[in-house]
Amino acid sequence: MTTLNGLPAHILLVHAIVVLLPLSALLLVLNSVWPKARGKLAGPNAVLAVLVVIMVPITTDAGEWLERRVASTPLLRDHTELGDTALWVAIPVAVLALVVWWRQRERTALTETREAEETGEAVATAVRRKTYLAPASAKLTAVIAVVAILVAGAAIYDVYRIGDSGAQASWQGKFSQNAAPRGAR
């Protein structure tokens, strides 16, 4: 993707990553530490996190296209090198979001099965299913929460570093500390 509505696609797409990757990371933390949120938001966050993983290479590819069309500076090179790290923080967020969602899904199925067995209901959900991610394990839930906090922190920090380097590359030395006279605007 090169341009959107006459503008370089990168400068438009990057805003989606800057908002959606930290949002997904924060939702990951929320889902990993708060069971009530997990029941409602784990699925949508898993979808969002996977969408971000898909969008990151599209955005970096658009950035590489733009890089070949602007003057090369050390700040720009720093930004493009940092931009390549975005995928490596987006992937763990997505993987953990999928793990949290899958565990919630298994826990819901396990709870429904237990409730049906206790009440003696002959319900289709009462069929015992094998679970893979130990949805009832409090220890595993705690480990996932700690890892989610670390991964989310890394993702948010990385997005900050990438964005700051991009702003430095775009704006450093290109504006005046003094306001322009009214007629010059």
CNS distance restraints for C-alpha pairs under 8 A (distance, minus, plus):
assign (resid   1 and name CA) (resid   9 and name CA) 6.49 0.50 0.50
assign (resid   1 and name CA) (resid  58 and name CA) 7.24 0.50 0.50
assign (resid   1 and name CA) (resid  61 and name CA) 7.52 0.50 0.50
assign (resid   1 and name CA) (resid  62 and name CA) 5.73 0.50 0.50
assign (resid   2 and name CA) (resid   8 and name CA) 6.01 0.50 0.50
assign (resid   2 and name CA) (resid   9 and name CA) 5.44 0.50 0.50
assign (resid   2 and name CA) (resid  10 and name CA) 7.69 0.50 0.50
assign (resid   2 and name CA) (resid  62 and name CA) 5.77 0.50 0.50
assign (resid   2 and name CA) (resid  65 and name CA) 6.60 0.50 0.50
assign (resid   2 and name CA) (resid  66 and name CA) 7.68 0.50 0.50
assign (resid   3 and name CA) (resid   7 and name CA) 5.23 0.50 0.50
assign (resid   3 and name CA) (resid   8 and name CA) 4.38 0.50 0.50
assign (resid   3 and name CA) (resid   9 and name CA) 4.44 0.50 0.50
assign (resid   3 and name CA) (resid  10 and name CA) 7.89 0.50 0.50
assign (resid   4 and name CA) (resid   8 and name CA) 6.30 0.50 0.50
assign (resid   4 and name CA) (resid   9 and name CA) 5.22 0.50 0.50
assign (resid   4 and name CA) (resid  12 and name CA) 7.84 0.50 0.50
assign (resid   7 and name CA) (resid  11 and name CA) 7.65 0.50 0.50
assign (resid   7 and name CA) (resid  12 and name CA) 7.87 0.50 0.50
assign (resid   8 and name CA) (resid  12 and name CA) 7.25 0.50 0.50
assign (resid   8 and name CA) (resid  62 and name CA) 7.60 0.50 0.50
assign (resid   8 and name CA) (resid  66 and name CA) 6.69 0.50 0.50
assign (resid   9 and name CA) (resid  13 and name CA) 5.98 0.50 0.50
assign (resid   9 and name CA) (resid  59 and name CA) 7.72 0.50 0.50
assign (resid   9 and name CA) (resid  62 and name CA) 5.96 0.50 0.50
assign (resid   9 and name CA) (resid  63 and name CA) 7.87 0.50 0.50
assign (resid  10 and name CA) (resid  14 and name CA) 5.72 0.50 0.50
assign (resid  10 and name CA) (resid  59 and name CA) 5.62 0.50 0.50
assign (resid  10 and name CA) (resid  60 and name CA) 7.33 0.50 0.50
assign (resid  10 and name CA) (resid  62 and name CA) 4.85 0.50 0.50
assign (resid  10 and name CA) (resid  63 and name CA) 5.04 0.50 0.50
assign (resid  10 and name CA) (resid  66 and name CA) 7.14 0.50 0.50
assign (resid  11 and name CA) (resid  15 and name CA) 7.13 0.50 0.50
assign (resid  11 and name CA) (resid  63 and name CA) 7.90 0.50 0.50
assign (resid  12 and name CA) (resid  16 and name CA) 7.53 0.50 0.50
assign (resid  13 and name CA) (resid  17 and name CA) 6.85 0.50 0.50
assign (resid  13 and name CA) (resid  59 and name CA) 5.72 0.50 0.50
assign (resid  14 and name CA) (resid  18 and name CA) 6.10 0.50 0.50
assign (resid  14 and name CA) (resid  59 and name CA) 6.16 0.50 0.50
assign (resid  15 and name CA) (resid  19 and name CA) 6.25 0.50 0.50
assign (resid  16 and name CA) (resid  20 and name CA) 5.73 0.50 0.50
assign (resid  17 and name CA) (resid  21 and name CA) 5.45 0.50 0.50
assign (resid  17 and name CA) (resid  52 and name CA) 6.76 0.50 0.50
assign (resid  17 and name CA) (resid  55 and name CA) 7.36 0.50 0.50
assign (resid  17 and name CA) (resid  56 and name CA) 6.89 0.50 0.50
assign (resid  18 and name CA) (resid  22 and name CA) 6.83 0.50 0.50
assign (resid  18 and name CA) (resid 159 and name CA) 6.38 0.50 0.50
assign (resid  18 and name CA) (resid 163 and name CA) 7.50 0.50 0.50
assign (resid  19 and name CA) (resid  23 and name CA) 6.16 0.50 0.50
assign (resid  20 and name CA) (resid  24 and name CA) 5.93 0.50 0.50
assign (resid  20 and name CA) (resid  48 and name CA) 7.61 0.50 0.50
assign (resid  20 and name CA) (resid  52 and name CA) 6.78 0.50 0.50
assign (resid  21 and name CA) (resid  25 and name CA) 6.14 0.50 0.50
assign (resid  21 and name CA) (resid  49 and name CA) 7.19 0.50 0.50
assign (resid  21 and name CA) (resid  52 and name CA) 6.28 0.50 0.50
assign (resid  21 and name CA) (resid  90 and name CA) 6.84 0.50 0.50
assign (resid  21 and name CA) (resid 155 and name CA) 7.36 0.50 0.50
assign (resid  21 and name CA) (resid 156 and name CA) 7.51 0.50 0.50
assign (resid  21 and name CA) (resid 159 and name CA) 7.80 0.50 0.50
assign (resid  22 and name CA) (resid  26 and name CA) 6.05 0.50 0.50
assign (resid  22 and name CA) (resid 152 and name CA) 7.47 0.50 0.50
assign (resid  22 and name CA) (resid 155 and name CA) 6.79 0.50 0.50
assign (resid  22 and name CA) (resid 156 and name CA) 5.27 0.50 0.50
assign (resid  22 and name CA) (resid 159 and name CA) 7.50 0.50 0.50
assign (resid  23 and name CA) (resid  27 and name CA) 6.10 0.50 0.50
assign (resid  24 and name CA) (resid  28 and name CA) 6.02 0.50 0.50
assign (resid  24 and name CA) (resid  45 and name CA) 6.08 0.50 0.50
assign (resid  24 and name CA) (resid  48 and name CA) 6.53 0.50 0.50
assign (resid  24 and name CA) (resid  49 and name CA) 5.76 0.50 0.50
assign (resid  24 and name CA) (resid  93 and name CA) 7.40 0.50 0.50
assign (resid  25 and name CA) (resid  29 and name CA) 6.48 0.50 0.50
assign (resid  25 and name CA) (resid  93 and name CA) 6.13 0.50 0.50
assign (resid  25 and name CA) (resid 148 and name CA) 7.99 0.50 0.50
assign (resid  25 and name CA) (resid 151 and name CA) 7.68 0.50 0.50
assign (resid  25 and name CA) (resid 152 and name CA) 4.59 0.50 0.50
assign (resid  25 and name CA) (resid 153 and name CA) 7.73 0.50 0.50
assign (resid  25 and name CA) (resid 155 and name CA) 6.92 0.50 0.50
assign (resid  25 and name CA) (resid 156 and name CA) 7.23 0.50 0.50
assign (resid  26 and name CA) (resid  30 and name CA) 6.22 0.50 0.50
assign (resid  26 and name CA) (resid 152 and name CA) 6.51 0.50 0.50
assign (resid  27 and name CA) (resid  31 and name CA) 5.90 0.50 0.50
assign (resid  27 and name CA) (resid  41 and name CA) 7.60 0.50 0.50
assign (resid  27 and name CA) (resid  45 and name CA) 6.58 0.50 0.50
assign (resid  28 and name CA) (resid  32 and name CA) 6.00 0.50 0.50
assign (resid  28 and name CA) (resid  42 and name CA) 7.66 0.50 0.50
assign (resid  28 and name CA) (resid  45 and name CA) 7.11 0.50 0.50
assign (resid  28 and name CA) (resid  93 and name CA) 7.25 0.50 0.50
assign (resid  28 and name CA) (resid  96 and name CA) 7.47 0.50 0.50
assign (resid  28 and name CA) (resid  97 and name CA) 5.82 0.50 0.50
assign (resid  28 and name CA) (resid 100 and name CA) 7.94 0.50 0.50
assign (resid  28 and name CA) (resid 148 and name CA) 6.48 0.50 0.50
assign (resid  28 and name CA) (resid 152 and name CA) 7.29 0.50 0.50
assign (resid  29 and name CA) (resid  33 and name CA) 6.23 0.50 0.50
assign (resid  29 and name CA) (resid 145 and name CA) 6.71 0.50 0.50
assign (resid  29 and name CA) (resid 148 and name CA) 5.68 0.50 0.50
assign (resid  29 and name CA) (resid 149 and name CA) 5.62 0.50 0.50
assign (resid  29 and name CA) (resid 152 and name CA) 6.94 0.50 0.50
assign (resid  30 and name CA) (resid  34 and name CA) 5.78 0.50 0.50
assign (resid  30 and name CA) (resid  37 and name CA) 6.75 0.50 0.50
assign (resid  30 and name CA) (resid  38 and name CA) 7.47 0.50 0.50
assign (resid  31 and name CA) (resid  35 and name CA) 6.64 0.50 0.50
assign (resid  31 and name CA) (resid  37 and name CA) 5.49 0.50 0.50
assign (resid  31 and name CA) (resid  38 and name CA) 4.28 0.50 0.50
assign (resid  31 and name CA) (resid  41 and name CA) 6.81 0.50 0.50
assign (resid  31 and name CA) (resid  42 and name CA) 6.03 0.50 0.50
assign (resid  31 and name CA) (resid 100 and name CA) 7.23 0.50 0.50
assign (resid  32 and name CA) (resid  38 and name CA) 6.84 0.50 0.50
assign (resid  32 and name CA) (resid 100 and name CA) 6.59 0.50 0.50
assign (resid  32 and name CA) (resid 141 and name CA) 7.25 0.50 0.50
assign (resid  32 and name CA) (resid 144 and name CA) 6.79 0.50 0.50
assign (resid  32 and name CA) (resid 145 and name CA) 4.87 0.50 0.50
assign (resid  32 and name CA) (resid 148 and name CA) 6.92 0.50 0.50
assign (resid  33 and name CA) (resid 142 and name CA) 7.87 0.50 0.50
assign (resid  33 and name CA) (resid 145 and name CA) 5.82 0.50 0.50
assign (resid  34 and name CA) (resid  38 and name CA) 6.24 0.50 0.50
assign (resid  35 and name CA) (resid  39 and name CA) 6.37 0.50 0.50
assign (resid  36 and name CA) (resid  40 and name CA) 6.92 0.50 0.50
assign (resid  37 and name CA) (resid  41 and name CA) 5.67 0.50 0.50
assign (resid  37 and name CA) (resid  42 and name CA) 7.42 0.50 0.50
assign (resid  38 and name CA) (resid  42 and name CA) 4.89 0.50 0.50
assign (resid  38 and name CA) (resid 100 and name CA) 7.70 0.50 0.50
assign (resid  38 and name CA) (resid 101 and name CA) 7.48 0.50 0.50
assign (resid  38 and name CA) (resid 104 and name CA) 6.87 0.50 0.50
assign (resid  39 and name CA) (resid 104 and name CA) 6.58 0.50 0.50
assign (resid  41 and name CA) (resid  45 and name CA) 5.93 0.50 0.50
assign (resid  42 and name CA) (resid  46 and name CA) 6.11 0.50 0.50
assign (resid  42 and name CA) (resid  97 and name CA) 6.87 0.50 0.50
assign (resid  42 and name CA) (resid  98 and name CA) 7.94 0.50 0.50
assign (resid  42 and name CA) (resid 100 and name CA) 6.46 0.50 0.50
assign (resid  42 and name CA) (resid 101 and name CA) 4.71 0.50 0.50
assign (resid  42 and name CA) (resid 104 and name CA) 7.41 0.50 0.50
assign (resid  43 and name CA) (resid  47 and name CA) 6.47 0.50 0.50
assign (resid  43 and name CA) (resid  98 and name CA) 7.89 0.50 0.50
assign (resid  43 and name CA) (resid 101 and name CA) 5.43 0.50 0.50
assign (resid  44 and name CA) (resid  48 and name CA) 6.17 0.50 0.50
assign (resid  45 and name CA) (resid  49 and name CA) 5.92 0.50 0.50
assign (resid  45 and name CA) (resid  97 and name CA) 6.48 0.50 0.50
assign (resid  46 and name CA) (resid  50 and name CA) 6.26 0.50 0.50
assign (resid  46 and name CA) (resid  94 and name CA) 6.41 0.50 0.50
assign (resid  46 and name CA) (resid  97 and name CA) 4.85 0.50 0.50
assign (resid  46 and name CA) (resid  98 and name CA) 5.12 0.50 0.50
assign (resid  46 and name CA) (resid 101 and name CA) 6.55 0.50 0.50
assign (resid  47 and name CA) (resid  51 and name CA) 6.15 0.50 0.50
assign (resid  48 and name CA) (resid  52 and name CA) 6.22 0.50 0.50
assign (resid  49 and name CA) (resid  53 and name CA) 6.40 0.50 0.50
assign (resid  49 and name CA) (resid  90 and name CA) 7.35 0.50 0.50
assign (resid  49 and name CA) (resid  93 and name CA) 6.57 0.50 0.50
assign (resid  49 and name CA) (resid  94 and name CA) 4.60 0.50 0.50
assign (resid  49 and name CA) (resid  97 and name CA) 6.80 0.50 0.50
assign (resid  50 and name CA) (resid  54 and name CA) 6.39 0.50 0.50
assign (resid  50 and name CA) (resid  94 and name CA) 5.49 0.50 0.50
assign (resid  51 and name CA) (resid  55 and name CA) 6.16 0.50 0.50
assign (resid  52 and name CA) (resid  56 and name CA) 6.06 0.50 0.50
assign (resid  52 and name CA) (resid  90 and name CA) 6.90 0.50 0.50
assign (resid  53 and name CA) (resid  57 and name CA) 7.44 0.50 0.50
assign (resid  53 and name CA) (resid  87 and name CA) 6.56 0.50 0.50
assign (resid  53 and name CA) (resid  90 and name CA) 5.67 0.50 0.50
assign (resid  53 and name CA) (resid  91 and name CA) 6.13 0.50 0.50
assign (resid  53 and name CA) (resid  94 and name CA) 7.15 0.50 0.50
assign (resid  54 and name CA) (resid  58 and name CA) 7.10 0.50 0.50
assign (resid  55 and name CA) (resid  59 and name CA) 6.09 0.50 0.50
assign (resid  56 and name CA) (resid  60 and name CA) 6.12 0.50 0.50
assign (resid  56 and name CA) (resid  86 and name CA) 6.84 0.50 0.50
assign (resid  56 and name CA) (resid  87 and name CA) 6.05 0.50 0.50
assign (resid  56 and name CA) (resid  90 and name CA) 7.88 0.50 0.50
assign (resid  57 and name CA) (resid  61 and name CA) 5.84 0.50 0.50
assign (resid  57 and name CA) (resid  87 and name CA) 7.11 0.50 0.50
assign (resid  58 and name CA) (resid  62 and name CA) 6.22 0.50 0.50
assign (resid  59 and name CA) (resid  63 and name CA) 6.15 0.50 0.50
assign (resid  60 and name CA) (resid  64 and name CA) 6.15 0.50 0.50
assign (resid  60 and name CA) (resid  83 and name CA) 6.63 0.50 0.50
assign (resid  60 and name CA) (resid  84 and name CA) 6.93 0.50 0.50
assign (resid  61 and name CA) (resid  65 and name CA) 6.32 0.50 0.50
assign (resid  62 and name CA) (resid  66 and name CA) 6.26 0.50 0.50
assign (resid  63 and name CA) (resid  67 and name CA) 5.99 0.50 0.50
assign (resid  63 and name CA) (resid  80 and name CA) 7.57 0.50 0.50
assign (resid  64 and name CA) (resid  68 and name CA) 6.48 0.50 0.50
assign (resid  64 and name CA) (resid  80 and name CA) 7.53 0.50 0.50
assign (resid  65 and name CA) (resid  69 and name CA) 6.97 0.50 0.50
assign (resid  66 and name CA) (resid  70 and name CA) 6.60 0.50 0.50
assign (resid  67 and name CA) (resid  71 and name CA) 7.77 0.50 0.50
assign (resid  67 and name CA) (resid  72 and name CA) 7.40 0.50 0.50
assign (resid  67 and name CA) (resid  76 and name CA) 7.76 0.50 0.50
assign (resid  67 and name CA) (resid  80 and name CA) 7.97 0.50 0.50
assign (resid  72 and name CA) (resid  76 and name CA) 6.26 0.50 0.50
assign (resid  72 and name CA) (resid  77 and name CA) 7.08 0.50 0.50
assign (resid  73 and name CA) (resid  77 and name CA) 6.27 0.50 0.50
assign (resid  73 and name CA) (resid 169 and name CA) 7.71 0.50 0.50
assign (resid  74 and name CA) (resid  78 and name CA) 6.16 0.50 0.50
assign (resid  75 and name CA) (resid  79 and name CA) 6.21 0.50 0.50
assign (resid  75 and name CA) (resid 165 and name CA) 6.83 0.50 0.50
assign (resid  75 and name CA) (resid 166 and name CA) 7.86 0.50 0.50
assign (resid  75 and name CA) (resid 168 and name CA) 6.77 0.50 0.50
assign (resid  75 and name CA) (resid 169 and name CA) 4.85 0.50 0.50
assign (resid  76 and name CA) (resid  80 and name CA) 6.19 0.50 0.50
assign (resid  76 and name CA) (resid 165 and name CA) 7.69 0.50 0.50
assign (resid  76 and name CA) (resid 166 and name CA) 7.10 0.50 0.50
assign (resid  76 and name CA) (resid 169 and name CA) 5.11 0.50 0.50
assign (resid  76 and name CA) (resid 170 and name CA) 7.96 0.50 0.50
assign (resid  77 and name CA) (resid  81 and name CA) 6.14 0.50 0.50
assign (resid  78 and name CA) (resid  82 and name CA) 6.16 0.50 0.50
assign (resid  78 and name CA) (resid 165 and name CA) 6.82 0.50 0.50
assign (resid  79 and name CA) (resid  83 and name CA) 5.94 0.50 0.50
assign (resid  79 and name CA) (resid 162 and name CA) 6.11 0.50 0.50
assign (resid  79 and name CA) (resid 165 and name CA) 4.99 0.50 0.50
assign (resid  79 and name CA) (resid 166 and name CA) 5.38 0.50 0.50
assign (resid  79 and name CA) (resid 169 and name CA) 7.11 0.50 0.50
assign (resid  80 and name CA) (resid  84 and name CA) 6.47 0.50 0.50
assign (resid  81 and name CA) (resid  85 and name CA) 7.30 0.50 0.50
assign (resid  82 and name CA) (resid  86 and name CA) 7.39 0.50 0.50
assign (resid  82 and name CA) (resid 161 and name CA) 7.43 0.50 0.50
assign (resid  82 and name CA) (resid 162 and name CA) 5.52 0.50 0.50
assign (resid  82 and name CA) (resid 165 and name CA) 7.91 0.50 0.50
assign (resid  83 and name CA) (resid 162 and name CA) 5.71 0.50 0.50
assign (resid  85 and name CA) (resid  89 and name CA) 6.85 0.50 0.50
assign (resid  85 and name CA) (resid 158 and name CA) 7.56 0.50 0.50
assign (resid  86 and name CA) (resid  90 and name CA) 6.11 0.50 0.50
assign (resid  86 and name CA) (resid 155 and name CA) 7.68 0.50 0.50
assign (resid  86 and name CA) (resid 158 and name CA) 6.87 0.50 0.50
assign (resid  86 and name CA) (resid 159 and name CA) 7.00 0.50 0.50
assign (resid  86 and name CA) (resid 162 and name CA) 8.00 0.50 0.50
assign (resid  87 and name CA) (resid  91 and name CA) 6.04 0.50 0.50
assign (resid  88 and name CA) (resid  92 and name CA) 7.13 0.50 0.50
assign (resid  89 and name CA) (resid  93 and name CA) 6.61 0.50 0.50
assign (resid  89 and name CA) (resid 151 and name CA) 7.26 0.50 0.50
assign (resid  89 and name CA) (resid 154 and name CA) 6.86 0.50 0.50
assign (resid  89 and name CA) (resid 155 and name CA) 5.05 0.50 0.50
assign (resid  89 and name CA) (resid 158 and name CA) 7.46 0.50 0.50
assign (resid  90 and name CA) (resid  94 and name CA) 6.24 0.50 0.50
assign (resid  90 and name CA) (resid 155 and name CA) 6.75 0.50 0.50
assign (resid  91 and name CA) (resid  95 and name CA) 6.10 0.50 0.50
assign (resid  92 and name CA) (resid  96 and name CA) 6.01 0.50 0.50
assign (resid  92 and name CA) (resid 151 and name CA) 6.72 0.50 0.50
assign (resid  93 and name CA) (resid  97 and name CA) 5.99 0.50 0.50
assign (resid  93 and name CA) (resid 148 and name CA) 7.48 0.50 0.50
assign (resid  93 and name CA) (resid 151 and name CA) 6.43 0.50 0.50
assign (resid  93 and name CA) (resid 152 and name CA) 6.67 0.50 0.50
assign (resid  93 and name CA) (resid 155 and name CA) 7.67 0.50 0.50
assign (resid  94 and name CA) (resid  98 and name CA) 6.12 0.50 0.50
assign (resid  95 and name CA) (resid  99 and name CA) 6.21 0.50 0.50
assign (resid  96 and name CA) (resid 100 and name CA) 6.05 0.50 0.50
assign (resid  96 and name CA) (resid 144 and name CA) 7.75 0.50 0.50
assign (resid  96 and name CA) (resid 148 and name CA) 6.78 0.50 0.50
assign (resid  97 and name CA) (resid 101 and name CA) 6.11 0.50 0.50
assign (resid  98 and name CA) (resid 102 and name CA) 5.96 0.50 0.50
assign (resid  99 and name CA) (resid 103 and name CA) 6.04 0.50 0.50
assign (resid  99 and name CA) (resid 133 and name CA) 7.78 0.50 0.50
assign (resid 100 and name CA) (resid 104 and name CA) 6.15 0.50 0.50
assign (resid 100 and name CA) (resid 144 and name CA) 7.98 0.50 0.50
assign (resid 101 and name CA) (resid 105 and name CA) 6.11 0.50 0.50
assign (resid 102 and name CA) (resid 106 and name CA) 6.15 0.50 0.50
assign (resid 102 and name CA) (resid 133 and name CA) 7.67 0.50 0.50
assign (resid 103 and name CA) (resid 107 and name CA) 5.95 0.50 0.50
assign (resid 103 and name CA) (resid 133 and name CA) 5.86 0.50 0.50
assign (resid 103 and name CA) (resid 134 and name CA) 7.13 0.50 0.50
assign (resid 103 and name CA) (resid 135 and name CA) 4.91 0.50 0.50
assign (resid 104 and name CA) (resid 108 and name CA) 6.06 0.50 0.50
assign (resid 104 and name CA) (resid 135 and name CA) 6.76 0.50 0.50
assign (resid 105 and name CA) (resid 109 and name CA) 6.31 0.50 0.50
assign (resid 106 and name CA) (resid 110 and name CA) 5.99 0.50 0.50
assign (resid 106 and name CA) (resid 131 and name CA) 6.32 0.50 0.50
assign (resid 106 and name CA) (resid 133 and name CA) 7.91 0.50 0.50
assign (resid 106 and name CA) (resid 135 and name CA) 6.04 0.50 0.50
assign (resid 107 and name CA) (resid 111 and name CA) 6.01 0.50 0.50
assign (resid 107 and name CA) (resid 135 and name CA) 5.00 0.50 0.50
assign (resid 107 and name CA) (resid 136 and name CA) 6.54 0.50 0.50
assign (resid 108 and name CA) (resid 112 and name CA) 6.13 0.50 0.50
assign (resid 109 and name CA) (resid 113 and name CA) 6.10 0.50 0.50
assign (resid 109 and name CA) (resid 125 and name CA) 7.14 0.50 0.50
assign (resid 110 and name CA) (resid 114 and name CA) 6.20 0.50 0.50
assign (resid 110 and name CA) (resid 128 and name CA) 7.86 0.50 0.50
assign (resid 110 and name CA) (resid 129 and name CA) 7.79 0.50 0.50
assign (resid 111 and name CA) (resid 115 and name CA) 6.10 0.50 0.50
assign (resid 112 and name CA) (resid 116 and name CA) 6.08 0.50 0.50
assign (resid 112 and name CA) (resid 125 and name CA) 6.65 0.50 0.50
assign (resid 112 and name CA) (resid 126 and name CA) 7.06 0.50 0.50
assign (resid 113 and name CA) (resid 117 and name CA) 6.17 0.50 0.50
assign (resid 113 and name CA) (resid 125 and name CA) 5.69 0.50 0.50
assign (resid 113 and name CA) (resid 126 and name CA) 4.28 0.50 0.50
assign (resid 113 and name CA) (resid 127 and name CA) 6.73 0.50 0.50
assign (resid 113 and name CA) (resid 128 and name CA) 6.80 0.50 0.50
assign (resid 114 and name CA) (resid 118 and name CA) 6.11 0.50 0.50
assign (resid 114 and name CA) (resid 126 and name CA) 7.28 0.50 0.50
assign (resid 115 and name CA) (resid 119 and name CA) 6.24 0.50 0.50
assign (resid 116 and name CA) (resid 120 and name CA) 5.89 0.50 0.50
assign (resid 116 and name CA) (resid 121 and name CA) 5.06 0.50 0.50
assign (resid 116 and name CA) (resid 122 and name CA) 7.10 0.50 0.50
assign (resid 116 and name CA) (resid 123 and name CA) 6.69 0.50 0.50
assign (resid 116 and name CA) (resid 125 and name CA) 7.61 0.50 0.50
assign (resid 116 and name CA) (resid 126 and name CA) 5.66 0.50 0.50
assign (resid 117 and name CA) (resid 121 and name CA) 6.37 0.50 0.50
assign (resid 117 and name CA) (resid 122 and name CA) 7.95 0.50 0.50
assign (resid 117 and name CA) (resid 126 and name CA) 6.44 0.50 0.50
assign (resid 121 and name CA) (resid 126 and name CA) 7.82 0.50 0.50
assign (resid 122 and name CA) (resid 126 and name CA) 6.79 0.50 0.50
assign (resid 123 and name CA) (resid 127 and name CA) 7.86 0.50 0.50
assign (resid 131 and name CA) (resid 135 and name CA) 7.39 0.50 0.50
assign (resid 134 and name CA) (resid 140 and name CA) 7.37 0.50 0.50
assign (resid 135 and name CA) (resid 141 and name CA) 7.84 0.50 0.50
assign (resid 137 and name CA) (resid 141 and name CA) 6.25 0.50 0.50
assign (resid 138 and name CA) (resid 142 and name CA) 6.17 0.50 0.50
assign (resid 139 and name CA) (resid 143 and name CA) 6.26 0.50 0.50
assign (resid 140 and name CA) (resid 144 and name CA) 6.07 0.50 0.50
assign (resid 141 and name CA) (resid 145 and name CA) 6.12 0.50 0.50
assign (resid 142 and name CA) (resid 146 and name CA) 6.28 0.50 0.50
assign (resid 143 and name CA) (resid 147 and name CA) 6.18 0.50 0.50
assign (resid 144 and name CA) (resid 148 and name CA) 5.86 0.50 0.50
assign (resid 145 and name CA) (resid 149 and name CA) 6.18 0.50 0.50
assign (resid 146 and name CA) (resid 150 and name CA) 6.38 0.50 0.50
assign (resid 147 and name CA) (resid 151 and name CA) 6.02 0.50 0.50
assign (resid 148 and name CA) (resid 152 and name CA) 5.84 0.50 0.50
assign (resid 149 and name CA) (resid 153 and name CA) 6.01 0.50 0.50
assign (resid 150 and name CA) (resid 154 and name CA) 6.19 0.50 0.50
assign (resid 151 and name CA) (resid 155 and name CA) 6.14 0.50 0.50
assign (resid 152 and name CA) (resid 156 and name CA) 6.11 0.50 0.50
assign (resid 153 and name CA) (resid 157 and name CA) 6.05 0.50 0.50
assign (resid 154 and name CA) (resid 158 and name CA) 5.97 0.50 0.50
assign (resid 155 and name CA) (resid 159 and name CA) 6.16 0.50 0.50
assign (resid 156 and name CA) (resid 160 and name CA) 6.20 0.50 0.50
assign (resid 157 and name CA) (resid 161 and name CA) 6.20 0.50 0.50
assign (resid 158 and name CA) (resid 162 and name CA) 6.09 0.50 0.50
assign (resid 159 and name CA) (resid 163 and name CA) 5.95 0.50 0.50
assign (resid 160 and name CA) (resid 164 and name CA) 5.95 0.50 0.50
assign (resid 161 and name CA) (resid 165 and name CA) 6.10 0.50 0.50
assign (resid 162 and name CA) (resid 166 and name CA) 6.17 0.50 0.50
assign (resid 163 and name CA) (resid 167 and name CA) 6.12 0.50 0.50
assign (resid 164 and name CA) (resid 168 and name CA) 6.09 0.50 0.50
assign (resid 165 and name CA) (resid 169 and name CA) 6.06 0.50 0.50
assign (resid 166 and name CA) (resid 170 and name CA) 6.05 0.50 0.50
assign (resid 167 and name CA) (resid 171 and name CA) 5.80 0.50 0.50
assign (resid 167 and name CA) (resid 172 and name CA) 7.61 0.50 0.50
assign (resid 168 and name CA) (resid 172 and name CA) 5.07 0.50 0.50
assign (resid 170 and name CA) (resid 174 and name CA) 7.92 0.50 0.50
assign (resid 171 and name CA) (resid 175 and name CA) 7.07 0.50 0.50
assign (resid 180 and name CA) (resid 184 and name CA) 6.21 0.50 0.50
assign (resid 180 and name CA) (resid 185 and name CA) 6.65 0.50 0.50
assign (resid 181 and name CA) (resid 185 and name CA) 7.03 0.50 0.50
